[in-house]
Amino acid sequence: MYLSGLTIRNVRNITNSSITADKGINVLIGENAAGKTTFLESIDILSRGRSFRTNRMADLVLKGSDGLYVGGIVGEEKTKLEVKKGSSGTKIFLNGNEAKKQSEITEKIAVQCIHPTSHLIIDGPPSERRSFIDWGLFHVKPPYKASWTAYSKALKQRNEALKRAPSDADAWEEKLLVEGNAIDEMRKEYVKKVRDHFELIRPQILPEISLSMEYRQGWPEEMSLSDAIISSKKTDQERGSTQYGPHHADLALRIKGEDAQRIISRGQQKILASIMLIAQAKDFYDKRQDPSIILVDELSAELTLEMQEKVLERLFETGSQIFISALNDSILADVLSETGAKMFHVEHGEIAE
């Protein structure tokens, strides 16, 4: 899985640019506000229908234009992916045919991001860590998507019943239990695999910090999901929502028994988050025998050059296609230029090799 071509029109300050990418390392060199991050955002838009900087597509449209366009060519099959945002909404296309769901595009282009707010995997809300797990399972465990979709539907229906007609909530519990237990089993297996990769990579980058990674299922460990839901029925009815289930799961990250977010710096959080993403990329390749695409934006923020080089060395070992931004005349840019990477120069929204 790799991106061979990319066309961007009217995304932030990029009016119209097309590039041919390398299967390996691609470096975007330019000053601040030149358009480097916008380039990376465009790849994220192509994969997820949104950017790692904002969920609002309207914020990405170049002022004064009537919409944006991002198109890409992916893989040996030359699959054509397109995202168009106009006054009538957002439309997505797969090989020229309009797709019904974003997931049809996402499964064709697996994109991970290391960026200035990656630390949220460590110190953000549980939803950040659930998203981390769910991204991986979506791409490496085909049954996961169906189980999560079915569970989400049953959860929504049960919550609606709890609000208007509590006696109807029981009708959704069997589906909730079947899919909830399936999700839990797949998540536990996945976290173990990623943790194994993490433990091999962490000592090479941050040996002084030992991080434990434990999956929390979203209901009391000593109880089955069935017993947990039965025990919480009265509370669920009072709240009008389902208290227990994998939708409340978390990934407990601890250092010497304490929450990691409380005792390490923002820079260390970013490093650990990067290691988690590298471990995820390793697992992706193991399962798919196909590399993911990794976007790296502002790696130098809060990291020393030595630490940047350590992270990059491990990133390059994943075999992933990498797109990374760097400032003009920075030491990082010099380091990257020696890797044999394909270099792109970005200036005032224009991209040139």
C-alpha positions in Angstrom: 0.0 0.0 0.0 1.6 3.2 -1.1 0.6 6.6 -2.6 2.2 7.1 -6.0 0.4 10.3 -7.0 -1.4 13.1 -5.3 -3.3 16.1 -6.6 -4.4 18.9 -4.3 -6.7 21.8 -5.2 -8.0 24.6 -3.0 -6.9 23.1 0.3 -5.9 26.0 2.7 -3.1 27.8 0.8 -2.5 25.2 -1.9 -4.4 26.2 -5.0 -3.4 23.5 -7.5 -0.5 21.0 -7.1 0.3 17.5 -8.2 3.2 15.3 -7.3 4.6 11.8 -7.9 5.7 10.3 -4.6 8.5 7.8 -3.8 7.5 4.4 -2.3 9.9 5.1 0.6 10.8 8.4 2.2 9.3 11.8 0.9 10.5 15.0 2.5 8.7 18.4 2.4 11.1 21.3 2.8 9.9 24.8 3.3 9.4 27.8 5.7 6.6 28.1 8.2 3.2 28.5 6.6 4.5 27.5 3.2 2.1 24.6 2.9 4.0 21.6 4.2 1.4 20.7 6.8 -1.5 21.3 4.3 0.2 18.8 2.0 0.2 16.2 4.8 -3.4 17.1 5.8 -4.5 16.4 2.2 -3.2 12.8 2.4 -5.2 12.4 5.7 -8.3 13.8 4.0 -7.9 11.2 1.3 -7.7 8.4 3.9 -10.2 9.5 6.6 -12.2 12.3 5.1 -10.8 14.7 7.6 -7.6 16.2 8.8 -5.4 15.5 11.9 -5.8 19.2 12.6 -9.5 19.6 12.3 -12.7 17.6 11.9 -14.4 20.4 10.0 -13.9 20.1 6.2 -15.1 23.6 5.7 -12.1 24.9 7.6 -9.8 23.4 5.0 -11.3 25.0 1.9 -9.2 27.8 0.4 -11.0 31.1 1.1 -12.7 32.5 -2.0 -13.0 29.1 -3.7 -16.2 27.0 -4.0 -14.7 23.8 -2.7 -11.7 21.5 -2.4 -10.4 18.5 -4.2 -7.9 15.8 -3.2 -7.1 12.9 -5.6 -4.6 10.1 -5.2 -3.4 6.9 -6.9 -2.7 4.0 -4.6 -1.0 0.7 -4.8 0.2 -1.5 -7.6 -3.4 -1.7 -8.9 -3.3 2.1 -9.4 -6.6 2.6 -7.5 -7.9 6.1 -7.9 -9.3 7.8 -4.8 -11.0 11.2 -4.7 -12.5 13.5 -2.1 -14.5 16.5 -3.3 -16.0 19.1 -0.9 -18.4 21.7 -2.4 -21.5 23.7 -1.5 -23.6 20.5 -1.6 -21.4 18.6 0.8 -18.6 16.1 0.6 -18.4 13.3 -1.9 -15.9 10.5 -2.2 -15.1 8.4 -5.2 -13.4 5.1 -5.8 -12.1 4.5 -9.3 -14.5 7.2 -10.6 -17.6 5.7 -8.9 -19.2 7.5 -5.9 -18.6 5.6 -2.7 -21.4 5.3 -0.1 -19.1 5.3 2.9 -15.8 6.8 3.9 -14.7 3.3 5.0 -14.6 2.2 1.4 -11.8 4.6 0.8 -10.1 4.2 4.2 -9.5 0.5 3.7 -7.6 1.3 0.5 -5.2 3.7 2.2 -4.0 3.2 5.8 -2.6 6.5 7.1 -1.0 7.1 10.5 0.1 10.5 11.8 2.8 11.8 14.1 2.1 15.4 14.7 2.3 18.1 17.5 -0.8 16.7 19.3 0.2 13.0 19.1 0.8 13.3 22.8 -3.0 13.0 23.3 -2.6 9.2 22.9 -0.9 9.5 26.3 -2.6 12.3 28.1 -5.8 12.7 26.2 -9.2 11.2 27.0 -9.9 7.5 26.7 -11.5 8.1 23.2 -8.0 8.9 21.9 -6.6 5.5 22.9 -9.7 3.6 21.7 -9.3 5.3 18.4 -5.7 4.1 18.3 -6.8 0.5 18.9 -9.7 0.7 16.5 -7.6 2.1 13.7 -5.3 -0.9 13.9 -8.1 -3.5 14.1 -10.1 -1.9 11.2 -7.0 -2.5 9.0 -5.7 -5.9 10.2 -8.8 -7.7 11.4 -11.6 -7.7 8.8 -14.4 -9.0 11.1 -13.8 -6.0 13.5 -15.6 -3.5 11.3 -18.8 -5.5 11.2 -18.8 -6.2 14.9 -18.2 -2.5 15.8 -20.9 -1.4 13.3 -23.4 -3.8 14.8 -22.5 -3.0 18.4 -22.7 0.8 17.8 -26.2 0.3 16.3 -27.4 -1.9 19.2 -25.9 0.6 21.7 -27.7 3.6 20.0 -31.0 1.7 20.0 -30.7 0.6 23.6 -29.8 4.2 24.8 -32.8 5.6 22.9 -35.0 3.0 24.5 -33.6 3.8 28.0 -34.7 7.4 27.5 -38.2 6.9 26.1 -39.3 3.3 27.0 -36.9 1.4 29.3 -38.7 -1.9 29.0 -37.8 -1.9 25.3 -34.1 -1.8 26.1 -33.9 -5.5 26.8 -34.5 -6.3 23.2 -31.1 -4.9 22.2 -29.1 -6.6 25.0 -28.4 -9.9 23.2 -26.8 -8.2 20.2 -24.9 -5.8 22.5 -23.5 -8.8 24.4 -22.5 -10.9 21.3 -20.8 -8.0 19.5 -19.4 -6.4 22.7 -17.7 -9.7 23.7 -16.3 -10.1 20.1 -14.9 -6.6 20.2 -13.4 -7.2 23.6 -11.7 -10.4 22.5 -10.2 -8.8 19.3 -9.0 -5.7 21.2 -7.3 -7.7 23.9 -5.4 -9.8 21.3 -4.5 -6.7 19.3 -3.1 -4.8 22.3 -1.0 -7.8 23.2 0.6 -7.8 19.7 1.2 -4.1 19.7 2.6 -4.2 23.2 5.1 -6.9 22.2 6.4 -4.7 19.3 6.4 -1.6 21.7 8.6 -3.5 24.2 11.2 -4.2 21.5 11.3 -0.7 20.2 11.1 1.4 23.3 14.6 0.5 24.8 16.2 1.6 21.5 14.6 5.1 21.7 13.7 5.8 25.4 15.4 3.2 27.6 15.1 5.2 30.7 11.3 5.0 30.8 9.5 1.7 31.2 5.8 2.0 30.2 3.2 -0.6 31.0 0.3 -1.0 28.6 -2.9 -2.6 29.9 -6.2 -2.9 28.2 -9.2 -1.9 30.3 -12.3 -3.5 28.9 -15.0 -1.0 30.0 -16.6 -2.9 32.8 -15.4 -4.4 36.1 -12.7 -7.0 35.4 -14.2 -9.5 37.8 -17.5 -9.5 36.0 -18.8 -10.7 32.6 -20.3 -8.1 30.3 -23.7 -9.8 30.8 -23.5 -9.5 34.6 -22.2 -5.9 34.3 -25.2 -4.9 32.2 -27.7 -6.6 34.4 -26.1 -5.0 37.5 -26.3 -1.5 36.0 -29.9 -1.6 34.6 -31.4 0.7 37.2 -28.5 3.2 36.8 -28.7 3.0 33.0 -32.4 3.8 33.2 -31.8 6.8 35.4 -29.0 8.1 33.2 -30.6 7.2 29.9 -27.4 5.6 28.7 -25.4 2.3 28.9 -22.8 2.5 31.6 -20.7 -0.6 30.8 -19.3 -2.0 27.5 -16.4 -1.7 25.1 -17.5 1.9 24.2 -16.0 2.8 27.6 -12.7 0.9 27.2 -9.3 2.4 27.8 -5.6 1.7 27.5 -4.0 2.2 30.8 -0.5 3.6 30.4 1.6 3.5 33.5 5.1 4.1 34.7 6.1 2.5 38.0 2.5 2.1 38.9 1.5 5.8 38.2 -0.4 7.3 35.3 2.2 8.2 32.6 0.6 11.5 31.9 1.2 12.7 35.4 4.9 12.1 35.6 6.5 12.7 32.2 7.1 15.8 30.1 5.2 16.7 27.0 8.2 15.8 24.9 8.5 12.3 26.5 4.7 11.8 25.9 5.3 12.6 22.2 8.2 10.1 22.0 6.1 7.4 23.7 3.2 8.1 21.4 5.5 7.9 18.4 6.8 4.5 19.6 3.2 3.3 19.9 2.5 4.3 16.3 5.7 2.6 15.1 4.7 -0.5 17.0 1.3 -0.3 15.3 3.0 0.1 11.9 5.1 -3.0 12.6 2.0 -5.0 13.5 0.2 -3.7 10.3 3.1 -5.0 8.2 3.2 -8.4 10.0 -0.5 -8.9 9.4 -0.9 -7.5 5.9 2.6 -8.0 4.4 2.0 -4.5 3.1 3.3 -1.2 4.6 1.1 1.6 5.9 1.6 5.3 5.1 3.0 7.5 7.9 2.8 11.3 8.0 5.2 13.1 10.2 4.6 16.8 10.9 6.8 19.1 13.0 8.9 16.2 14.5 11.4 18.8 15.8 8.8 20.3 18.2 9.8 19.5 21.7 12.4 16.8 20.6 16.2 17.1 20.5 17.9 16.3 17.2 19.3 13.1 18.8 15.8 12.0 19.7 14.4 13.0 16.3 17.1 10.8 14.7 16.3 7.8 16.9 12.6 8.1 16.1 13.3 8.4 12.4 15.6 5.4 12.4 12.9 3.2 13.8 10.3 4.7 11.5 12.4 3.9 8.5 12.7 0.2 9.7 8.9 -0.2 9.4 9.1 -0.2 5.6 6.3 2.3 5.5 5.9 5.0 3.0 6.8 8.2 4.9 6.0 11.8 4.3 7.8 14.2 6.6 8.0 18.0 6.9 11.1 19.9 7.8 12.1 23.6 7.8 14.5 25.1 5.3 18.1 25.1 6.5 17.3 23.0 9.5 19.6 20.3 10.7 16.8 17.8 10.3 16.5 18.7 6.7 20.2 18.1 6.2 19.9 14.7 7.9 17.0 13.7 5.8 18.7 14.7 2.6 21.4 12.1 3.3 18.9 9.3 3.4 18.2 9.1 -0.3 14.7 10.5 0.3 12.8 12.2 -2.4 12.8 15.9 -1.7 10.0 18.4 -2.3 10.3 22.1 -1.9 7.2 23.9 -0.7 6.8 27.7 -1.0 3.6 29.8 -0.9 1.4 26.8 -1.5 3.5 25.6 -4.5 5.1 22.2 -4.4 8.1 21.3 -6.6 10.7 18.5 -6.7 
